Amino acid sequence: MIFQKEKQFNVLPSHMGLRNYIQYYDVVFPQKDTFLPQYTLMPNACGTLSLAFDGDIVKAELWGASLTPIPLGAEPNSYRILLLIQLSPYGLYQITRQSQAEFADKRLSLVDIDCELYRLLHQVFVMSETTTELVNACEKILYQRMEKQVVSDALLFATTLISDRHGQIQVQETARQCGYSERHLNRLFLAQIGMNVKNYARLVRFNYVLKHIQTSSCFFAALSQQAGYFDQAHFDKDFKAISGVSPQNYLKTMSDFYYDGTEIYHILSSKEE
């Protein structure tokens, strides 16, 4: 197992062949004060595979798509090494082939969901001696799981459409462009992501807002208009309903929250195919 580390946080992009399903890998070596007691993960509709070693046992979990904030607190500080495999919204379905409606907003033991995947990931987690070796070994395992696409083409089209519009598109219009009924498209989203189309678009718009808050000086009146809200009051209400805090308080306490911009692979050097 890896005990010698170069950096506390090690973020590596996924291989080009996996990028539709895996956004990146994060290998963390926490210290006792790395994470704050109020540390919270913002919802982004994505799932995660997590393996953590506390000095005694390896804890492997499947985190379903997040719809609400997750108060993580200082829990990671108790681990000596933590591997987070950050997935795309439909990545968990591609890996498990199981309905995501039962996984959404839950942390579940991986061995209870997929014993074989648990065995393979656990083995490379304890056998790898470097961060790069660990990530490469995980990629080989996951690539075999993803050679055959099981995610619906209609869902891929719909999520791309919603992303391109930053969540500012009605369910009716999304379904029309997919050539599906709203009911059937909602069934696809529930099964393969874990939420309906409306909630997915809402989270896409929310994360579009977070991206702008993170990267620029924020004038909320202009941002609310840019994000397609009726007015700033609507913007404030929706932001707080999703995040639990007002936009103004979020801006003051951003270090308390984890925001996944889902663009890490555009920042890091890409791997060769």
C-alpha positions in Angstrom: 0.0 0.0 0.0 1.1 3.6 -0.7 2.6 5.2 2.4 5.3 7.4 0.7 3.6 10.4 -0.9 4.7 13.4 -2.9 1.7 15.6 -2.3 -1.3 15.6 0.0 -3.7 15.8 -2.9 -3.1 13.9 -6.2 -5.6 14.5 -8.9 -5.2 12.5 -12.1 -7.4 12.6 -15.2 -9.0 9.5 -16.6 -7.9 7.9 -19.9 -9.5 9.3 -23.0 -11.4 6.0 -23.5 -13.0 6.3 -20.1 -13.7 10.0 -20.0 -17.4 9.8 -20.7 -17.8 7.8 -17.5 -14.9 8.7 -15.2 -14.0 12.4 -14.6 -10.8 12.0 -12.6 -9.1 10.1 -9.7 -8.2 11.9 -6.5 -5.7 10.2 -4.1 -5.6 12.0 -0.8 -3.3 11.6 2.2 -5.2 13.4 4.9 -3.8 14.9 8.1 -5.6 15.5 11.3 -6.6 19.0 10.3 -7.0 18.7 6.5 -10.8 18.8 6.5 -12.9 21.2 8.6 -15.7 19.9 10.8 -18.2 21.8 8.7 -16.8 20.5 5.4 -19.7 19.8 2.9 -19.9 18.3 -0.5 -22.1 20.2 -3.0 -24.6 18.1 -5.0 -23.6 17.6 -8.7 -25.7 14.5 -9.8 -22.5 12.4 -10.0 -21.6 9.1 -8.3 -18.3 8.2 -6.7 -16.4 5.1 -5.8 -14.4 5.5 -2.6 -11.7 3.4 -1.0 -10.2 4.5 2.3 -7.6 3.0 4.7 -7.7 4.0 8.3 -4.5 2.1 9.4 -6.5 -1.1 10.1 -9.1 -1.9 7.4 -10.0 -0.8 3.9 -13.4 0.8 3.6 -14.9 0.6 0.1 -18.1 2.5 -0.7 -20.3 3.3 -3.6 -21.8 6.9 -3.4 -24.9 7.3 -5.5 -25.6 10.5 -7.5 -25.8 13.4 -5.1 -29.0 15.5 -5.1 -28.4 17.3 -1.8 -25.4 18.6 0.2 -23.4 15.9 2.0 -22.0 16.9 5.4 -18.7 15.1 5.3 -17.0 17.0 8.1 -13.7 15.9 9.4 -14.3 12.2 8.7 -11.5 11.9 6.0 -9.0 13.1 8.6 -9.1 9.7 10.2 -7.8 8.0 7.0 -4.2 7.4 6.1 -5.0 7.2 2.4 -8.2 7.9 0.4 -9.0 7.1 -3.2 -12.0 8.9 -4.8 -13.0 7.8 -8.3 -15.2 10.7 -9.5 -17.7 9.5 -12.0 -19.9 11.2 -14.6 -23.7 11.4 -13.9 -24.2 8.1 -15.7 -20.8 6.5 -15.0 -22.1 4.5 -12.0 -24.8 2.9 -14.2 -22.2 2.0 -16.9 -20.1 0.3 -14.2 -22.8 -1.5 -12.2 -25.6 -2.0 -14.7 -28.0 -1.5 -11.8 -30.9 1.0 -11.4 -29.5 4.2 -9.9 -32.9 5.1 -8.4 -31.9 3.0 -5.3 -28.4 4.5 -5.0 -29.1 8.3 -5.2 -28.0 10.3 -2.2 -26.8 7.1 -0.4 -23.4 5.8 0.7 -23.4 2.0 0.4 -20.9 -0.7 1.0 -19.4 -1.7 -2.3 -19.1 -5.3 -1.4 -22.9 -5.4 -0.9 -23.5 -4.0 -4.4 -20.8 -5.6 -6.5 -18.6 -8.2 -4.7 -16.4 -8.8 -7.8 -15.6 -5.1 -8.3 -14.9 -4.7 -4.6 -12.4 -7.6 -4.7 -10.6 -6.2 -7.7 -10.4 -2.6 -6.5 -9.4 -3.8 -3.0 -6.6 -5.9 -4.4 -5.0 -3.1 -6.4 -5.6 -0.6 -3.5 -3.5 -2.7 -1.1 -0.9 -3.9 -3.7 0.0 -0.6 -5.4 3.1 1.2 -4.3 2.7 4.6 -6.0 -0.2 6.9 -6.8 0.3 6.4 -10.6 0.4 2.6 -10.2 -2.9 2.6 -8.3 -4.7 4.8 -10.8 -3.4 2.8 -13.8 -4.5 -0.5 -12.1 -8.0 0.9 -11.4 -8.3 2.1 -15.0 -7.6 -1.4 -16.3 -10.3 -2.9 -14.1 -12.8 -0.2 -15.0 -12.0 -0.2 -18.7 -13.0 -3.9 -18.9 -16.3 -2.9 -17.3 -17.0 -0.2 -19.8 -15.9 -1.7 -23.1 -19.6 -2.2 -24.1 -21.8 0.9 -23.7 -25.0 0.2 -21.7 -26.0 3.8 -21.2 -28.8 4.8 -23.5 -27.9 7.0 -26.5 -31.0 9.0 -25.8 -29.8 9.8 -22.3 -26.3 10.7 -23.6 -28.0 13.1 -26.1 -30.2 14.6 -23.4 -27.5 15.1 -20.8 -25.3 16.8 -23.5 -28.2 19.0 -24.5 -28.9 20.0 -20.9 -25.2 20.7 -20.2 -24.8 22.8 -23.4 -27.8 24.9 -22.2 -26.4 25.1 -18.7 -29.6 23.5 -17.4 -31.8 26.2 -19.0 -34.1 23.9 -21.0 -37.6 22.6 -20.3 -38.2 18.9 -19.9 -40.8 19.0 -22.7 -38.2 20.5 -25.1 -35.5 18.0 -24.0 -37.9 15.1 -24.7 -38.9 16.5 -28.0 -35.4 16.8 -29.3 -34.7 13.2 -28.1 -37.7 11.9 -29.8 -39.0 10.4 -26.6 -42.0 11.1 -24.4 -41.4 13.0 -21.2 -42.4 9.9 -19.2 -40.0 7.6 -21.0 -37.1 10.1 -20.7 -37.8 10.5 -17.0 -37.7 6.7 -16.6 -34.3 6.6 -18.4 -32.9 9.3 -16.1 -34.2 7.6 -12.9 -32.7 4.3 -13.9 -29.4 5.5 -15.3 -28.6 8.6 -13.2 -30.9 8.4 -10.2 -33.1 11.4 -10.7 -35.7 12.8 -13.1 -34.9 15.2 -15.9 -36.1 18.3 -14.1 -33.9 17.7 -11.1 -30.9 16.9 -13.2 -31.3 20.1 -15.2 -31.7 22.0 -11.9 -28.4 20.7 -10.6 -26.7 21.4 -13.9 -27.8 25.0 -13.6 -26.8 25.1 -9.9 -23.3 23.9 -10.8 -23.1 26.4 -13.6 -23.7 29.1 -11.0 -21.1 27.7 -8.6 -18.5 27.7 -11.4 -19.1 31.4 -12.0 -19.0 32.1 -8.2 -15.7 30.2 -8.0 -13.9 31.8 -10.9 -15.0 35.5 -10.9 -16.1 38.4 -8.8 -19.8 37.8 -8.3 -22.6 40.2 -8.9 -25.6 38.1 -8.1 -28.2 40.2 -10.0 -26.2 39.7 -13.2 -25.5 36.1 -12.5 -29.1 35.3 -11.7 -30.1 36.8 -15.1 -27.3 34.9 -16.9 -28.4 31.6 -15.3 -32.0 32.1 -16.5 -33.7 32.9 -13.2 -36.8 35.1 -13.2 -35.2 37.5 -10.8 -32.6 37.6 -8.0 -35.2 36.5 -5.4 -35.9 33.3 -7.4 -32.1 32.8 -7.8 -31.5 33.2 -4.0 -34.4 30.9 -3.1 -33.3 28.1 -5.5 -29.6 28.4 -4.5 -30.5 28.0 -0.8 -32.9 25.2 -1.5 -30.2 23.1 -3.2 -27.1 24.1 -1.1 -28.6 24.9 2.3 -27.0 28.4 2.3 -27.6 31.7 0.6 -25.3 32.7 -2.3 -23.9 35.5 -0.1 -23.0 33.1 2.7 -21.6 30.6 0.3 -19.3 33.3 -1.1 -18.1 34.1 2.4 -17.4 30.5 3.4 -16.4 28.8 0.2 -13.6 26.9 1.9 -16.2 25.0 3.9 -17.5 23.4 0.7 -16.3 21.1 -2.0 -17.3 22.1 -5.5 -16.5 19.8 -8.4 -16.2 21.8 -11.5 -16.2 18.7 -13.7 -13.6 20.2 -15.9 -10.5 18.8 -14.3 -9.4 17.0 -17.5 -9.3 20.3 -19.3 -6.9 21.7 -16.8 -4.6 18.7 -16.2 -2.4 17.1 -18.9 -4.4 14.5 -20.8 -3.2 10.9 -20.9 -2.3 9.4 -24.3 -4.7 6.9 -25.6 
